[in-house]
Amino acid sequence: MEQAYISEKQLAAYWNITPKTLQRWRNEGRGPRYAKIGKCIRYLPSDAAIFEVFVATSAHRQATSSAEPPTVLTEEDLTPAQLDTLLRIRRFLHTKA
């Protein structure tokens, strides 16, 4: 199934952060994977979900006081429990499409 890209503003609003935060993360090599289409930055919902799952379930985040996100992630970076959560998110997204 093809996924529709979401804009930087849409993702920022969903996560209740500013677009500037996403821009800073990109400049630092952090945050979810993105695509630059012309002058526009777009995100696949599944890439945002991978990032969200990692941040929400990461012991690293609990062990540090830093609010900084991890570097750009792929599915290979996730634990089995995180992959399970990601699959549930994908099933949910699939039913909403």
C-alpha positions as CSV (number, residue, x, y, z in Angstrom):
1,M,0.0,0.0,0.0
2,E,1.3,3.4,-0.9
3,Q,1.5,6.0,1.9
4,A,0.8,9.6,1.5
5,Y,3.5,11.9,2.7
6,I,2.8,14.4,5.5
7,S,4.2,17.9,5.7
8,E,6.6,19.2,8.2
9,K,3.8,21.4,9.6
10,Q,1.4,18.4,9.9
11,L,4.0,16.3,11.8
12,A,5.0,19.2,14.0
13,A,1.4,19.8,14.9
14,Y,0.8,16.1,15.6
15,W,3.8,15.9,17.9
16,N,3.0,19.3,19.5
17,I,6.4,20.7,18.5
18,T,7.4,23.6,16.2
19,P,8.5,23.1,12.6
20,K,11.8,24.7,13.7
21,T,12.4,21.7,16.0
22,L,12.1,19.3,13.1
23,Q,14.4,21.6,11.1
24,R,17.0,21.6,13.8
25,W,16.8,17.8,14.1
26,R,17.3,17.4,10.4
27,N,20.4,19.7,10.5
28,E,21.7,17.6,13.4
29,G,21.0,14.3,11.6
30,R,18.3,13.4,14.1
31,G,14.6,12.8,13.9
32,P,12.6,10.7,11.5
33,R,13.7,10.1,7.9
34,Y,12.4,12.7,5.5
35,A,12.2,13.4,1.8
36,K,12.9,16.7,0.1
37,I,10.6,17.1,-2.8
38,G,11.5,20.3,-4.6
39,K,11.7,22.9,-1.8
40,C,9.3,20.9,0.4
41,I,10.2,18.6,3.3
42,R,7.9,15.5,3.6
43,Y,7.7,12.6,5.9
44,L,6.2,9.1,5.5
45,P,3.9,8.3,8.4
46,S,5.7,5.0,8.8
47,D,9.1,6.7,9.2
48,A,7.6,9.1,11.8
49,A,6.1,6.0,13.6
50,I,9.5,4.3,13.7
51,F,11.0,7.3,15.3
52,E,8.0,7.7,17.7
53,V,8.2,4.1,18.8
54,F,11.9,4.3,19.4
55,V,11.6,7.4,21.5
56,A,8.5,6.2,23.4
57,T,10.0,2.8,24.3
58,S,13.7,3.5,24.5
59,A,15.5,2.8,27.8
60,H,18.1,5.2,26.6
61,R,15.6,8.1,26.9
62,Q,14.7,7.1,30.4
63,A,18.4,6.8,31.4
64,T,19.3,10.3,30.2
65,S,17.9,13.7,31.1
66,S,18.6,14.9,27.5
67,A,15.5,15.9,25.5
68,E,17.5,15.3,22.3
69,P,16.1,12.7,20.0
70,P,18.2,9.8,18.7
71,T,19.9,9.9,15.4
72,V,18.0,8.9,12.3
73,L,16.6,5.4,12.6
74,T,15.6,2.5,10.5
75,E,13.7,-0.7,11.4
76,E,17.0,-2.5,12.0
77,D,17.7,-0.2,15.0
78,L,14.5,-1.3,16.8
79,T,14.2,-4.0,19.5
80,P,11.8,-6.9,19.0
81,A,9.3,-5.2,21.3
82,Q,9.6,-1.9,19.4
83,L,9.1,-3.7,16.1
84,D,6.0,-5.3,17.5
85,T,4.6,-1.9,18.4
86,L,5.6,-0.6,15.0
87,L,3.7,-3.4,13.3
88,R,0.6,-2.5,15.4
89,I,0.9,1.1,14.3
90,R,1.2,0.1,10.6
91,R,-1.9,-2.1,10.9
92,F,-3.7,0.8,12.4
93,L,-2.5,3.2,9.7
94,H,-3.5,0.7,7.0
95,T,-7.1,0.5,8.4
96,K,-7.4,4.3,8.4
97,A,-6.2,4.7,4.8
